[in-house]
Amino acid sequence: MAKSISSVLSKAQIESLEIEEFIFHIINTEGDEEKTIFLDSVILAKAQADFFLARLKECAKGTQYLFKKGEVDSLEEKCSSYVKGITSFNDTSKVVTKSFSKLHAGSAADGLFVVSKVNYLSSPNDYKSLLFLVKLDKTATLSYSYEEKDGIKKAIINEVPNALSESKKSVQKSALIDLSGTHVWDVLAYDRVDPELTDYFKKFLGVEARKTASVMTKEAHKAVRTWARQIDQSRLPEGEDATTLIGRSFSFFESTEEFDTEKFISAVIRHTDPAKKKELHDELFEKLATEGIAGTTFKVVPSSINTKERKTVYETAEGVVITYQGDPNVAGLTRKKLPDGRESITIVTNKVNIKV
């Protein structure tokens, strides 16, 4: 079946995630050398399973990548062997972790390399499988160790403060691999250090970006333009319309270096009514998810948005033309309905230049 789904996971799909297989391996660094302790099993209590599932849900994001073809001993080959049943989950986790550890040596902190097969409800009664790879930094709130008996290494997790952070900041890198082959992307990858991925992580994954940052910037802005024009203006605060939201979208791209979905939505949508704000937030999130943008990270390229799409133009019944760019508040423009049905437009400026 041809791949056809361009979106990342929706909020409902993320909430439906459940762990089928799970293990982690311990990465220790000693100077420039790195020693990886490979475990054979990890037994999780419910609270610990909930902890790791929460981390995995947080990692269900990233930029869309495709596997490079023709790579020798690639991550794609390892995943394919697992899907076909040629290698077991535990064996796959070890060879994948070994590849990461080899490239990772001397470049980052101690921690865990988590490998987990998860299922999610793709559509009613249709579960799909994903492989999660997550590097967690060793910090402080969940302690782990291991014991070896008869050649089998088992993890022991103690909830005492001296090792693994429950903070989102503990997630250093993550990759979400589509094992079912239903998406147009192969991997969703996130890197805390670099939104375009550090060299060794990209080499480990064996991937190339499905779309450039320039294209992603244009598509994110276009998604807001399409969505905003379909909104009933009565749902927006007084003085706002579709162009207000579109202008804020462009202002966001001009004022930031890296795309973050929640920050982007918060910049576009402002409402004093919490219920209406949440409705608009969820609608825009789903629009971005459908377009394969929600949850992605990329370096923004505001210059990729053409001049026409940057400007907002109003013309009054009296023939007065007002042109500005970006957020109307930044441009000093406010609009207000008058009791008689007319509208008052106020512009506050440092100076008016006369153009002949």
C-alpha positions as CSV (number, residue, x, y, z in Angstrom):
1,M,0.0,0.0,0.0
2,A,1.4,3.4,-0.9
3,K,2.3,5.8,1.8
4,S,-0.3,8.6,1.9
5,I,-0.5,10.2,5.4
6,S,1.6,13.4,5.5
7,S,0.6,14.5,9.0
8,V,2.4,13.8,12.3
9,L,0.4,12.2,15.1
10,S,-2.7,14.0,16.2
11,K,-3.4,14.7,19.9
12,A,-5.9,11.9,20.0
13,Q,-3.3,9.5,18.5
14,I,-0.7,10.6,21.0
15,E,-3.0,10.0,23.9
16,S,-3.8,6.5,22.6
17,L,-0.1,5.4,22.7
18,E,0.6,2.3,24.7
19,I,3.8,0.5,25.3
20,E,4.1,-3.0,23.8
21,E,7.9,-3.6,24.2
22,F,10.3,-1.5,26.3
23,I,13.9,-1.6,27.4
24,F,16.7,0.8,28.0
25,H,20.5,0.6,28.0
26,I,22.9,2.6,30.2
27,I,25.3,4.9,28.6
28,N,28.3,5.9,30.8
29,T,31.1,8.2,29.7
30,E,34.6,8.1,31.1
31,G,36.6,11.0,29.6
32,D,36.5,10.6,25.8
33,E,35.5,6.9,26.1
34,E,32.0,5.7,26.4
35,K,30.9,2.4,27.9
36,T,27.4,1.1,27.3
37,I,25.9,-1.4,29.6
38,F,23.4,-3.5,27.7
39,L,20.4,-4.8,29.7
40,D,18.3,-7.9,29.0
41,S,15.1,-6.7,30.6
42,V,13.5,-3.8,32.5
43,I,10.6,-4.5,34.8
44,L,8.5,-1.4,35.3
45,A,6.0,-0.8,38.1
46,K,2.9,1.1,37.0
47,A,4.2,4.4,38.2
48,Q,7.4,3.9,36.4
49,A,5.6,2.7,33.2
50,D,3.5,5.9,33.4
51,F,6.7,7.9,33.8
52,F,8.2,6.5,30.6
53,L,5.0,6.6,28.7
54,A,4.7,10.3,29.5
55,R,8.2,10.9,28.2
56,L,7.4,9.0,25.0
57,K,4.3,11.1,24.5
58,E,6.3,14.2,24.9
59,C,8.7,12.9,22.2
60,A,6.0,12.3,19.6
61,K,7.2,15.3,17.7
62,G,10.1,16.3,15.4
63,T,11.0,17.2,11.9
64,Q,10.0,14.7,9.2
65,Y,12.8,12.7,7.6
66,L,13.3,10.0,5.0
67,F,15.8,7.2,5.2
68,K,18.6,7.6,2.8
69,K,18.6,4.7,0.3
70,G,21.7,2.5,-0.2
71,E,23.1,3.0,3.3
72,V,25.2,0.0,4.6
73,D,24.2,-1.4,8.0
74,S,21.6,1.3,8.3
75,L,19.0,2.0,11.0
76,E,16.4,1.3,8.3
77,E,17.8,-2.2,7.8
78,K,17.8,-2.9,11.5
79,C,14.1,-1.8,11.8
80,S,13.2,-3.8,8.7
81,S,14.8,-7.0,10.2
82,Y,12.8,-6.4,13.4
83,V,9.5,-5.9,11.5
84,K,10.1,-9.1,9.5
85,G,10.8,-11.1,12.6
86,I,14.4,-11.8,11.7
87,T,15.7,-10.2,14.9
88,S,14.0,-10.0,18.3
89,F,13.1,-6.8,20.0
90,N,15.9,-7.1,22.6
91,D,18.5,-7.9,20.0
92,T,17.3,-5.0,17.8
93,S,17.5,-2.7,20.8
94,K,21.1,-3.7,21.5
95,V,22.4,-3.3,17.9
96,V,20.6,0.1,17.6
97,T,22.0,1.3,20.9
98,K,25.5,0.1,19.9
99,S,25.3,2.1,16.7
100,F,24.2,5.2,18.6
101,S,26.8,4.8,21.3
102,K,29.6,4.4,18.8
103,L,28.8,7.7,17.1
104,H,27.9,9.4,20.3
105,A,31.1,8.7,22.1
106,G,32.6,11.7,24.0
107,S,29.9,14.1,22.7
108,A,27.2,14.1,25.4
109,A,26.3,13.3,29.0
110,D,25.6,10.0,30.8
111,G,22.1,8.7,30.6
112,L,19.7,6.1,29.2
113,F,19.0,5.1,25.6
114,V,15.4,4.0,25.5
115,V,14.0,1.7,22.8
116,S,10.3,1.0,22.8
117,K,7.8,-0.4,20.4
118,V,4.4,1.4,20.9
119,N,1.0,1.1,19.4
120,Y,-1.4,3.9,18.7
121,L,-5.0,4.0,17.4
122,S,-4.5,5.3,13.8
123,S,-8.2,5.1,13.1
124,P,-11.2,3.3,14.6
125,N,-10.2,-0.3,15.3
126,D,-6.9,0.1,13.4
127,Y,-3.7,0.1,15.5
128,K,-0.3,1.0,14.0
129,S,3.2,0.4,15.4
130,L,6.0,2.9,16.0
131,L,9.5,2.4,17.3
132,F,10.6,5.1,19.8
133,L,14.3,5.9,20.3
134,V,15.0,8.3,23.1
135,K,18.3,9.5,24.7
136,L,17.6,10.7,28.3
137,D,20.2,12.6,30.2
138,K,21.2,11.4,33.6
139,T,20.1,14.1,36.1
140,A,18.1,13.7,39.3
141,T,14.8,12.2,40.4
142,L,14.5,8.6,39.4
143,S,17.4,6.3,40.3
144,Y,18.3,3.2,38.3
145,S,20.9,0.5,38.6
146,Y,21.1,-3.1,37.4
147,E,22.0,-6.6,38.6
148,E,23.4,-9.5,36.8
149,K,22.5,-13.1,37.5
150,D,23.3,-16.1,35.4
151,G,24.5,-13.8,32.6
152,I,21.2,-11.9,32.5
153,K,21.3,-8.1,33.3
154,K,18.1,-6.8,34.8
155,A,17.4,-3.1,35.5
156,I,16.4,-2.0,39.0
157,I,14.6,1.3,39.2
158,N,14.2,3.1,42.6
159,E,12.2,6.3,42.9
160,V,14.7,8.2,44.9
161,P,16.4,11.5,43.9
162,N,19.8,10.9,42.4
163,A,19.7,9.9,38.7
164,L,17.0,10.3,36.0
165,S,15.1,13.5,35.6
166,E,11.4,13.6,35.2
167,S,11.7,17.0,33.6
168,K,11.1,17.4,29.9
169,K,14.6,18.8,29.7
170,S,16.0,15.3,30.3
171,V,15.1,14.4,26.7
172,Q,18.2,15.1,24.7
173,K,17.3,13.4,21.4
174,S,14.4,11.3,20.1
175,A,13.3,9.5,16.9
176,L,9.9,8.1,16.1
177,I,10.1,5.5,13.4
178,D,7.0,4.5,11.4
179,L,7.1,0.7,11.4
180,S,3.8,0.3,9.5
181,G,4.9,2.3,6.4
182,T,1.7,4.4,6.3
183,H,3.2,7.9,6.5
184,V,5.0,9.8,3.8
185,W,7.8,10.2,6.4
186,D,10.0,7.5,7.8
187,V,11.2,9.3,10.9
188,L,10.2,12.1,13.2
189,A,13.4,13.3,14.8
190,Y,14.1,15.8,17.6
191,D,17.4,17.2,18.8
192,R,17.6,19.5,21.8
193,V,20.9,20.8,20.6
194,D,20.1,21.5,16.9
195,P,16.7,21.6,15.3
196,E,18.3,20.4,12.1
197,L,20.0,17.6,14.0
198,T,23.6,17.3,15.1
199,D,25.9,15.6,12.6
200,Y,26.4,12.4,14.5
201,F,22.6,12.0,15.3
202,K,21.7,12.5,11.6
203,K,24.4,10.0,10.6
204,F,23.1,7.5,13.2
205,L,19.6,7.8,11.8
206,G,20.7,7.7,8.2
207,V,18.2,10.3,7.1
208,E,17.6,13.4,5.0
209,A,14.9,16.1,5.6
210,R,11.7,15.5,3.7
211,K,11.2,19.2,3.3
212,T,13.5,22.1,3.7
213,A,13.1,24.7,6.5
214,S,12.2,27.2,3.9
215,V,9.3,25.1,2.6
216,M,8.2,24.3,6.2
217,T,8.1,28.0,7.0
218,K,5.9,28.8,4.0
219,E,3.6,25.9,4.7
220,A,3.1,26.8,8.3
221,H,2.2,30.4,7.4
222,K,-0.1,29.1,4.6
223,A,-1.8,26.8,7.0
224,V,-2.7,29.8,9.2
225,R,-3.9,31.8,6.2
226,T,-6.2,28.9,5.1
227,W,-7.5,28.2,8.6
228,A,-8.0,31.8,9.6
229,R,-10.1,32.7,6.6
230,Q,-12.6,29.9,7.5
231,I,-13.3,31.2,11.0
232,D,-16.5,33.0,11.8
233,Q,-15.3,36.5,12.9
234,S,-17.8,36.5,15.8
235,R,-15.6,33.9,17.4
236,L,-12.7,36.3,17.5
237,P,-12.1,39.2,20.0
238,E,-13.4,42.7,19.0
239,G,-11.3,44.4,16.4
240,E,-9.8,41.1,15.1
241,D,-10.4,39.3,11.9
242,A,-8.5,36.7,9.8
243,T,-5.9,39.1,8.8
244,T,-5.0,39.8,12.4
245,L,-4.2,36.1,12.9
246,I,-2.3,36.0,9.6
247,G,-0.3,39.1,10.6
248,R,0.7,37.6,13.9
249,S,1.9,34.4,12.1
250,F,4.3,36.4,10.0
251,S,5.5,38.4,13.1
252,F,6.3,35.1,14.8
253,F,8.5,34.0,12.0
254,E,10.3,37.4,12.0
255,S,10.9,37.4,15.7
256,T,12.1,33.8,16.3
257,E,14.8,31.4,15.0
258,E,13.2,28.1,15.7
259,F,9.7,26.8,15.1
260,D,7.8,25.5,18.2
261,T,4.2,24.5,17.7
262,E,2.8,25.7,21.1
263,K,4.7,29.0,21.0
264,F,3.5,29.5,17.4
265,I,-0.2,28.9,18.3
266,S,0.1,31.1,21.4
267,A,1.5,33.9,19.3
268,V,-1.3,33.7,16.7
269,I,-4.3,33.2,19.0
270,R,-5.1,35.7,21.8
271,H,-8.4,35.6,23.5
272,T,-9.7,36.7,26.9
273,D,-12.3,33.9,26.8
274,P,-10.4,30.7,27.9
275,A,-13.0,28.4,26.3
276,K,-13.0,30.1,23.0
277,K,-9.2,30.4,23.1
278,K,-8.9,26.6,23.7
279,E,-11.3,25.9,20.8
280,L,-9.3,28.0,18.4
281,H,-6.0,26.5,19.7
282,D,-7.2,22.9,19.1
283,E,-8.5,23.8,15.7
284,L,-5.2,25.4,14.6
285,F,-3.2,22.5,16.1
286,E,-5.2,20.0,14.1
287,K,-4.8,22.0,11.0
288,L,-1.0,22.1,11.5
289,A,-1.0,18.4,12.3
290,T,-2.9,17.6,9.1
291,E,-0.4,19.6,7.1
292,G,2.5,17.7,8.8
293,I,3.7,20.8,10.7
294,A,2.5,20.4,14.3
295,G,5.2,18.9,16.5
296,T,8.0,19.6,14.1
297,T,11.0,21.8,14.8
298,F,12.9,23.7,12.2
299,K,14.9,26.9,11.7
300,V,12.5,29.5,10.4
301,V,13.2,31.3,7.1
302,P,10.9,34.4,7.1
303,S,12.3,35.5,3.7
304,S,10.7,32.5,2.1
305,I,7.2,34.0,2.7
306,N,6.5,36.2,-0.4
307,T,5.9,39.9,-0.1
308,K,2.2,39.7,-1.0
309,E,1.5,37.2,1.9
310,R,3.3,39.5,4.4
311,K,1.1,42.5,4.0
312,T,-2.4,43.3,5.3
313,V,-4.4,45.8,3.3
314,Y,-7.6,47.5,4.4
315,E,-9.7,49.9,2.4
316,T,-12.4,51.9,4.0
317,A,-15.7,52.9,2.4
318,E,-14.3,56.3,2.0
319,G,-11.4,55.1,-0.1
320,V,-8.7,55.3,2.6
321,V,-6.1,52.5,2.1
322,I,-4.2,51.2,5.1
323,T,-1.3,48.8,4.5
324,Y,0.8,47.3,7.2
325,Q,2.9,44.1,7.9
326,G,2.7,41.6,10.7
327,D,0.9,42.1,14.1
328,P,-1.5,45.1,14.0
329,N,-0.6,45.9,17.6
330,V,3.0,46.2,16.7
331,A,2.0,48.4,13.8
332,G,0.0,50.6,16.3
333,L,-3.4,49.8,14.7
334,T,-6.6,49.1,16.7
335,R,-10.1,48.7,15.5
336,K,-13.4,49.2,17.4
337,K,-17.1,48.9,16.6
338,L,-19.1,52.0,17.3
339,P,-22.7,52.0,18.6
340,D,-24.1,53.2,15.3
341,G,-22.5,50.3,13.4
342,R,-19.6,52.2,12.0
343,E,-16.0,51.3,12.9
344,S,-13.2,53.4,14.4
345,I,-9.7,52.7,13.3
346,T,-6.9,54.2,15.4
347,I,-3.2,54.3,14.4
348,V,-0.6,55.4,16.9
349,T,2.7,56.3,15.2
350,N,6.0,58.1,15.9
351,K,5.8,59.9,12.6
352,V,3.7,60.3,9.5
353,N,5.7,60.6,6.2
354,I,4.0,62.3,3.2
355,K,4.5,60.3,0.0
356,V,3.9,62.1,-3.2
